[in-house]
Amino acid sequence: METKNWFSVKVALLLICMAVGHIDAQWYPQESGTKYNLYGVCFVDSLNGWACGDSGIILHTSDGGNTWLTQTSGTSEPLEDVFFWDTSTGWAVGGRGVIVHTDDGGKSWSIQPTPVSEHLYVVQFASLDNGWVGGAHLTLLGTTDAGTVWTGSSGDSTTGNVYALFRIDIGRGAFTYTGIGTMFFTLDEGAIWEPFSSDIFPYAFFDLWGYLNATLPSFTRDFYWMVGEEGHAMWVIVEEYKPPPRAYGLIGSTPDTLDLYGVTLDLPSWKLWAVGQKGWIISSTDTGKTWQSDSSGTEMDLYEVSFPDSAQGWVVGESGTILHYHGHSGIKDRDWRWSSPRSFQLLEPYPNPFNRGTEIQYVVAKPEWMELKIYDLRGSLIKTLLRGKQTSGFHRINWDGCDKAGREVSSGIYFCCLTASDFTATKKLVVLK
């Protein structure tokens, strides 16, 4: 028997909220429990994330940032960056060439030996075994065995610092460093690095994000986004790596001249996010050509940003600052914790509005019998997408915009409703034909 009466009430409440007006997504603070500066953050899904910073601090959350717990890193050196391949395996890098590693989600960290004592700023992996690390004085290290052995070297005191590198694929990647604003690339795991022309990189950049366009098999085309000093943001397309390399760049228009320290690409929405000085957060929906400022609610410097999906993101910064982005729910962190059990989440569908289909994502922390149904504005059942026991973890399911008879629904507003024994959540869907 369908709970049509209950759902009709739910729809009525949602319509009242819609009549009042749309509440845009915002950033809200989370309690980190520390005043140390936090320089790096990495989320592997909407629940599990790590942050690192001064005095070797590493923080971990398994509930989307509602609680952050300190992990023992084994070092007192400042940790500049953290990278996790999955919920178990991760690395963090920092002062005096330190690299720490975990294979149990951070319950225990061990120091991996390195051939340098330079300050390390960034770590990236393209597979569970293949990774790179960059640092001061043009330090570049690589591993092909998950960090058991790191090889490489540093430059000299006249060269700049490698603040940003990105492994776009195994074997291939790029980095940029301060000093002359040059971008380098490699096709052989870093044995040989070739520079692109410095003419298109006239500024110092502090972070780099890349994307391999696998839909163009006839030639190599990689996309990179860089952010840096005085609000400069650049979009770079690399069409050929062989010397002389073919690449062209586009300087994006940002609304301020503060320094930008971190950038990430939110897939599958292709939305870019960048963060920087004095609480500055900007975003772009046109691949970096133009940027808009977001309200962060803080004047603290922000150093890094991580988006595990289109609905949620995290930023870390000065004095233990952690900010959380909640899609378009308009619900503050403290309200969200009370309005639904921590164990379950129904995330914002994407795309939305949509024409031919949308993906609905949800999180389950313990095995549970669940139902996911689509209703129209009158509370009538359109289609049951899910009915059965779900395992713990992150799940996704597609709705093709058809009813239970396989007919395409008409344009309008619909609702997806996820229910369990003690949990109910609803998201609005807009179908445009």
Secondary structure as UniProt FT lines:
FT   HELIX           4..20
FT   STRAND          27..30
FT   STRAND          38..43
FT   STRAND          49..53
FT   HELIX           54..56
FT   STRAND          58..61
FT   TURN            64..65
FT   STRAND          69..71
FT   STRAND          79..84
FT   STRAND          90..94
FT   HELIX           95..97
FT   STRAND          99..102
FT   TURN            105..106
FT   STRAND          110..112
FT   STRAND          120..125
FT   STRAND          131..135
FT   HELIX           136..138
FT   STRAND          139..143
FT   TURN            146..147
FT   STRAND          151..153
FT   TURN            157..158
FT   STRAND          162..169
FT   TURN            170..171
FT   STRAND          172..177
FT   TURN            178..180
FT   STRAND          183..186
FT   TURN            189..190
FT   STRAND          194..195
FT   HELIX           198..200
FT   STRAND          205..212
FT   TURN            214..215
FT   TURN            217..218
FT   STRAND          222..228
FT   HELIX           229..231
FT   STRAND          233..240
FT   STRAND          246..251
FT   STRAND          260..266
FT   TURN            267..270
FT   STRAND          271..276
FT   HELIX           277..279
FT   STRAND          281..284
FT   TURN            287..288
FT   STRAND          292..294
FT   STRAND          302..306
FT   STRAND          312..317
FT   HELIX           318..320
FT   STRAND          322..326
FT   TURN            327..328
FT   HELIX           333..339
FT   TURN            342..343
FT   STRAND          344..346
FT   STRAND          358..364
FT   STRAND          368..376
FT   TURN            377..378
FT   STRAND          381..390
FT   STRAND          393..399
FT   TURN            404..405
FT   STRAND          412..420
FT   TURN            421..422
FT   STRAND          423..431
//
